Amino acid sequence: MRAILELCIEMDSLAEKTYEAMARTCTIPELSRTFTILASEEGAHVGWWEDLVDAWERGLLPDVVSDTEELTRRLTALRDELQAAIASGVDGMSADQMLGLAARIEFYMIDPVFGELIDLTEPGGAEQRHAQYSAHIKRVIAAVEHYYQRGSLASFLAGMLQRAWRDNMTLAAYATRDALTGLYNRRALDAHLRQWAAWSARYGHPLTVLLADVDFLKGLNDDYGHGFGDEALKAVGQALQSATRASDFVARYGGDEFAVIAPETGPEDYEQLTDRILHAVRAIDLVTSTGAHVPVSVSVGGTVACDPPGSLPRSADRLLASADQSLYLAKQSGRARAAEAVILGAV
């Protein structure tokens, strides 16, 4: 994992130094300022990866990539292509040539692998990271479009860069997002849960994991069709997001089950969290094609890890199994309710 993050640092560092050189040598003041901003943004990207290396060294970031050897080869190939693109330096380049090089740099840096890594390693921060990099790409595109004539090859390449960025973000999302609900998927859940479990154990902060099961989804499918059942799943996903904090992690666990990771949420906060979820789901207003209003409810179970600082991290399997044990009790008690949490460790 460290080798993968170091390759990301190396590539963004190369981009940062190249933009700094462009800013020094460009004779157009406004464009020079743009290159300075781009260099600063690349420096911030380097900081992202360095923070993750630090987290990995402190045991807060697990190995979230299943095939590290293949990903290392892929990133190494991208790094080599980037090095080849900037090997001759920027001395003597015209502004047009610099902008062409900037577009080439960003083509290498928008590979879906980077978006996927951010999604898997940045609980609670991925959306902000994607937005910041999107602004970075748009800055390059705006500069190309401003200094090249409309309809030129460079202008065309700027449009292709924008389209490639959008398409690559979509590809990255497929790897970590559930296609139906737009929530994170099981793969992302496993990666983030391992990371939060490591954080919780290292610092002794509570960690709550919830499982929510849509009650009688099969009946909805049988009575109103699978399309209606899909609408119910999407509505429940939206309700879970509305009932949780921005720092919480919501995923579709599979089928009719959802999962929530709530950092800094202890036993004393558990009931409030589950009450918000139950209330948000009850407020869903699903209407059939005949105008009938169909109620939706969920059963909720959870576990809270309350371990002292420096403990060994709870495994993702243990946390999910404990939450599932609580969920079973909620179902057995009549559904449409939350069962008491399974407490792991001393309160």
C-alpha positions as CSV (number, residue, x, y, z in Angstrom):
1,M,0.0,0.0,0.0
2,R,2.8,2.4,0.8
3,A,4.4,1.9,-2.6
4,I,1.1,2.8,-4.3
5,L,0.7,6.0,-2.3
6,E,4.4,6.9,-2.9
7,L,3.8,6.6,-6.7
8,C,0.8,9.0,-6.3
9,I,3.0,11.4,-4.5
10,E,5.7,11.1,-7.1
11,M,3.3,11.8,-10.0
12,D,1.7,14.9,-8.3
13,S,5.2,16.1,-7.4
14,L,6.3,15.9,-11.0
15,A,3.2,17.9,-12.0
16,E,3.8,20.5,-9.3
17,K,7.4,21.1,-10.3
18,T,6.4,21.3,-14.0
19,Y,3.7,23.9,-13.3
20,E,6.2,25.9,-11.1
21,A,8.7,25.9,-14.0
22,M,5.9,27.1,-16.4
23,A,5.0,29.9,-14.0
24,R,8.6,31.1,-13.9
25,T,9.2,31.1,-17.6
26,C,5.8,32.0,-19.1
27,T,5.9,35.6,-20.5
28,I,2.1,36.1,-20.2
29,P,1.4,37.4,-16.7
30,E,-2.2,36.1,-16.4
31,L,-1.2,32.7,-17.7
32,S,1.8,32.6,-15.4
33,R,-0.5,33.2,-12.4
34,T,-2.7,30.3,-13.6
35,F,0.3,28.0,-13.7
36,T,1.2,29.2,-10.1
37,I,-2.3,28.3,-8.9
38,L,-2.1,24.9,-10.7
39,A,1.3,24.2,-9.0
40,S,-0.2,25.1,-5.6
41,E,-3.1,22.8,-6.2
42,E,-0.8,19.9,-7.2
43,G,1.1,20.6,-3.9
44,A,-2.2,20.2,-2.1
45,H,-2.7,16.9,-3.9
46,V,0.8,15.8,-2.7
47,G,-0.4,16.6,0.8
48,W,-3.4,14.4,0.5
49,W,-1.2,11.4,-0.3
50,E,1.4,12.2,2.3
51,D,-1.4,12.3,4.9
52,L,-2.5,8.9,3.8
53,V,1.1,7.6,4.1
54,D,1.3,8.9,7.6
55,A,-2.1,7.3,8.4
56,W,-0.8,4.0,7.0
57,E,2.4,4.1,9.0
58,R,0.4,4.7,12.2
59,G,-1.8,1.8,11.5
60,L,-4.9,3.9,10.6
61,L,-5.1,2.9,7.0
62,P,-5.5,-0.8,6.1
63,D,-4.4,-2.3,2.7
64,V,-7.6,-1.4,0.9
65,V,-6.4,-2.6,-2.5
66,S,-6.9,-6.3,-3.2
67,D,-4.3,-6.6,-6.1
68,T,-1.5,-4.3,-5.0
69,E,1.0,-5.8,-7.6
70,E,-1.3,-5.1,-10.6
71,L,-2.1,-1.6,-9.3
72,T,1.6,-0.8,-8.7
73,R,2.4,-1.9,-12.3
74,R,-0.4,0.3,-13.6
75,L,0.7,3.4,-11.6
76,T,4.3,2.8,-12.6
77,A,3.4,2.8,-16.3
78,L,1.4,6.1,-15.8
79,R,4.4,7.6,-13.9
80,D,6.8,6.6,-16.8
81,E,4.5,8.2,-19.4
82,L,4.3,11.4,-17.3
83,Q,8.1,11.5,-17.0
84,A,8.5,11.0,-20.7
85,A,6.0,13.8,-21.4
86,I,7.9,16.4,-19.3
87,A,11.5,15.0,-19.9
88,S,12.6,17.9,-22.1
89,G,11.6,20.5,-19.6
90,V,9.7,23.8,-20.3
91,D,12.7,26.1,-21.2
92,G,12.1,27.7,-24.6
93,M,8.5,26.6,-24.7
94,S,5.8,29.0,-26.1
95,A,2.7,29.6,-24.1
96,D,0.8,27.4,-26.6
97,Q,3.3,24.5,-26.0
98,M,3.0,24.9,-22.2
99,L,-0.7,24.7,-22.4
100,G,-0.4,21.6,-24.6
101,L,1.9,20.0,-22.0
102,A,-0.6,21.0,-19.2
103,A,-3.4,19.2,-21.0
104,R,-1.1,16.1,-21.5
105,I,-0.2,16.1,-17.8
106,E,-3.8,16.1,-16.7
107,F,-4.7,13.3,-19.2
108,Y,-2.3,11.1,-17.3
109,M,-3.6,12.3,-13.9
110,I,-7.3,11.6,-14.5
111,D,-7.0,7.8,-14.6
112,P,-9.9,6.2,-12.8
113,V,-7.5,4.6,-10.4
114,F,-7.0,7.9,-8.5
115,G,-10.7,8.5,-8.0
116,E,-11.1,4.9,-6.8
117,L,-8.2,5.3,-4.3
118,I,-9.7,8.5,-2.9
119,D,-13.1,6.8,-2.5
120,L,-11.5,3.8,-0.7
121,T,-9.1,5.7,1.6
122,E,-10.8,8.9,2.5
123,P,-13.9,8.3,4.7
124,G,-16.0,11.4,4.8
125,G,-13.6,13.4,2.6
126,A,-13.9,11.8,-0.8
127,E,-16.6,14.2,-2.1
128,Q,-14.5,17.3,-1.2
129,R,-11.4,15.8,-2.8
130,H,-13.3,15.1,-6.1
131,A,-14.7,18.6,-6.1
132,Q,-11.3,20.1,-5.6
133,Y,-9.8,18.1,-8.4
134,S,-12.7,18.8,-10.7
135,A,-12.0,22.6,-10.1
136,H,-8.3,21.9,-11.0
137,I,-9.2,20.2,-14.3
138,K,-11.6,23.0,-15.2
139,R,-8.9,25.6,-14.5
140,V,-6.6,23.9,-17.1
141,I,-9.5,23.6,-19.6
142,A,-10.5,27.3,-19.2
143,A,-6.9,28.4,-19.8
144,V,-6.6,26.3,-23.0
145,E,-9.9,27.6,-24.3
146,H,-9.0,31.2,-23.4
147,Y,-5.6,31.2,-25.2
148,Y,-6.4,29.0,-28.2
149,Q,-8.7,29.9,-31.0
150,R,-12.1,28.2,-30.8
151,G,-12.1,25.2,-33.1
152,S,-8.4,24.7,-32.9
153,L,-6.9,21.3,-32.1
154,A,-5.9,22.4,-28.7
155,S,-9.5,23.6,-28.0
156,F,-10.7,20.2,-29.1
157,L,-8.2,18.5,-26.8
158,A,-9.5,20.6,-23.9
159,G,-13.0,19.4,-24.6
160,M,-11.7,15.8,-24.7
161,L,-10.0,16.3,-21.4
162,Q,-13.2,17.5,-19.8
163,R,-15.1,14.6,-21.2
164,A,-12.4,12.1,-20.2
165,W,-12.5,13.4,-16.6
166,R,-16.2,13.0,-16.4
167,D,-16.1,9.5,-17.9
168,N,-13.3,8.4,-15.7
169,M,-15.1,9.7,-12.6
170,T,-18.0,7.6,-13.6
171,L,-15.8,4.5,-14.0
172,A,-14.3,5.1,-10.6
173,A,-17.8,5.4,-9.1
174,Y,-18.8,2.0,-10.6
175,A,-16.0,0.4,-8.5
176,T,-17.2,1.8,-5.2
177,R,-20.9,2.8,-5.7
178,D,-24.1,0.9,-5.8
179,A,-25.7,1.4,-9.2
180,L,-29.3,1.5,-8.0
181,T,-29.1,3.8,-4.9
182,G,-25.9,5.7,-5.6
183,L,-24.7,4.8,-2.1
184,Y,-21.3,3.2,-1.4
185,N,-21.2,-0.5,-2.2
186,R,-20.0,-3.5,-0.2
187,R,-16.4,-3.2,-1.5
188,A,-16.2,0.4,-0.2
189,L,-17.9,-0.6,3.0
190,D,-15.3,-3.2,3.8
191,A,-12.4,-0.8,3.1
192,H,-13.8,2.0,5.1
193,L,-14.9,-0.2,8.0
194,R,-11.4,-1.6,8.4
195,Q,-10.0,2.0,8.4
196,W,-12.5,3.3,11.0
197,A,-11.9,0.2,13.1
198,A,-8.2,0.9,13.2
199,W,-8.8,4.5,14.0
200,S,-11.2,3.6,16.8
201,A,-8.9,1.1,18.4
202,R,-5.8,3.3,18.2
203,Y,-7.4,6.4,19.9
204,G,-10.0,4.7,22.0
205,H,-12.9,6.5,20.4
206,P,-16.3,4.8,20.1
207,L,-17.4,3.5,16.7
208,T,-21.0,2.5,15.9
209,V,-21.9,0.2,13.0
210,L,-25.6,-0.2,12.0
211,L,-27.4,-2.6,9.7
212,A,-30.9,-1.6,8.5
213,D,-33.1,-4.1,6.7
214,V,-36.1,-3.0,4.6
215,D,-39.2,-4.8,6.1
216,F,-41.1,-7.1,3.7
217,L,-39.4,-5.9,0.5
218,K,-40.4,-9.2,-1.1
219,G,-44.0,-8.4,-0.5
220,L,-43.6,-5.0,-2.1
221,N,-42.0,-6.6,-5.2
222,D,-44.7,-9.2,-5.3
223,D,-47.6,-6.8,-4.9
224,Y,-46.4,-3.8,-6.9
225,G,-43.5,-5.1,-9.1
226,H,-39.8,-5.0,-8.8
227,G,-39.6,-1.4,-10.2
228,F,-41.6,-0.3,-7.2
229,G,-39.3,-2.3,-4.9
230,D,-36.3,-0.5,-6.5
231,E,-38.0,2.8,-5.8
232,A,-38.4,1.8,-2.1
233,L,-34.7,0.9,-1.9
234,K,-33.7,4.2,-3.4
235,A,-36.0,6.1,-1.0
236,V,-34.6,4.3,2.0
237,G,-31.1,5.0,0.9
238,Q,-31.9,8.7,0.7
239,A,-33.6,8.6,4.1
240,L,-30.5,7.1,5.7
241,Q,-28.4,9.8,4.3
242,S,-30.7,12.5,5.5
243,A,-30.8,11.0,9.0
244,T,-27.0,10.7,9.4
245,R,-24.1,13.2,9.6
246,A,-21.9,14.1,6.7
247,S,-19.0,12.3,8.4
248,D,-21.0,9.1,8.6
249,F,-20.7,6.4,6.0
250,V,-23.8,4.9,4.4
251,A,-23.7,1.9,2.1
252,R,-25.9,-0.6,0.5
253,Y,-24.8,-3.8,2.2
254,G,-26.7,-6.1,-0.3
255,G,-30.2,-6.9,-1.3
256,D,-32.5,-5.2,1.1
257,E,-29.9,-4.3,3.7
258,F,-28.0,-1.1,4.3
259,A,-25.1,-0.3,6.6
260,V,-24.0,2.8,8.4
261,I,-20.6,3.5,10.0
262,A,-20.9,6.3,12.6
263,P,-17.5,7.4,14.1
264,E,-17.5,9.1,17.5
265,T,-20.9,7.6,18.2
266,G,-21.1,5.8,21.6
267,P,-23.8,3.8,23.4
268,E,-25.3,7.1,24.7
269,D,-25.8,8.3,21.1
270,Y,-27.0,5.0,19.6
271,E,-30.7,5.4,20.4
272,Q,-30.9,9.0,19.0
273,L,-29.2,7.8,15.8
274,T,-31.6,4.8,15.3
275,D,-34.6,7.0,16.2
276,R,-33.6,9.5,13.4
277,I,-33.3,6.7,10.9
278,L,-36.6,5.1,11.8
279,H,-38.4,8.5,11.7
280,A,-36.8,9.3,8.3
281,V,-37.9,6.1,6.8
282,R,-41.4,6.3,8.2
283,A,-41.7,9.7,6.5
284,I,-41.2,8.2,3.0
285,D,-44.2,8.6,0.8
286,L,-44.3,5.9,-1.9
287,V,-47.3,6.1,-4.2
288,T,-48.3,3.3,-6.6
289,S,-49.5,3.8,-10.2
290,T,-53.1,3.7,-8.9
291,G,-52.4,6.4,-6.3
292,A,-52.2,4.2,-3.3
293,H,-49.8,5.3,-0.5
294,V,-47.6,2.4,0.6
295,P,-45.8,2.6,4.0
296,V,-42.1,1.6,4.3
297,S,-40.2,0.7,7.4
298,V,-36.9,-0.8,8.4
299,S,-35.6,-2.9,11.2
300,V,-32.3,-1.7,12.7
301,G,-29.6,-3.4,14.6
302,G,-26.1,-2.2,15.6
303,T,-22.9,-2.7,17.5
304,V,-20.7,-0.1,19.4
305,A,-17.0,-0.7,19.8
306,C,-15.8,0.9,23.0
307,D,-12.2,-0.2,23.3
308,P,-9.3,1.6,25.2
309,P,-6.6,3.4,23.3
310,G,-4.0,1.2,21.8
311,S,-6.3,-1.8,21.4
312,L,-6.2,-4.3,18.5
313,P,-8.7,-3.2,15.9
314,R,-12.0,-5.1,15.7
315,S,-12.3,-7.0,12.5
316,A,-14.9,-5.9,10.0
317,D,-16.4,-9.3,10.1
318,R,-16.8,-9.2,13.9
319,L,-18.4,-5.7,13.8
320,L,-20.8,-6.7,11.1
321,A,-21.7,-10.0,12.7
322,S,-22.5,-8.2,16.0
323,A,-24.7,-5.7,14.2
324,D,-26.4,-8.5,12.4
325,Q,-27.1,-10.2,15.8
326,S,-28.8,-7.1,17.0
327,L,-30.7,-6.8,13.7
328,Y,-32.0,-10.3,14.1
329,L,-33.5,-9.3,17.5
330,A,-35.2,-6.3,15.9
331,K,-36.8,-8.6,13.4
332,Q,-37.8,-11.1,16.0
333,S,-39.4,-8.4,18.1
334,G,-41.8,-7.4,15.3
335,R,-39.8,-5.3,12.9
336,A,-40.1,-1.5,12.2
337,R,-37.9,-0.9,15.3
338,A,-34.3,-0.8,16.5
339,A,-32.9,-3.4,18.8
340,E,-30.4,-2.6,21.5
341,A,-26.8,-2.4,20.4
342,V,-24.3,-5.1,21.0
343,I,-21.5,-3.4,23.1
344,L,-18.0,-4.5,22.4
345,G,-15.5,-3.6,25.0
346,A,-15.8,-1.6,28.3
347,V,-18.2,1.3,28.4
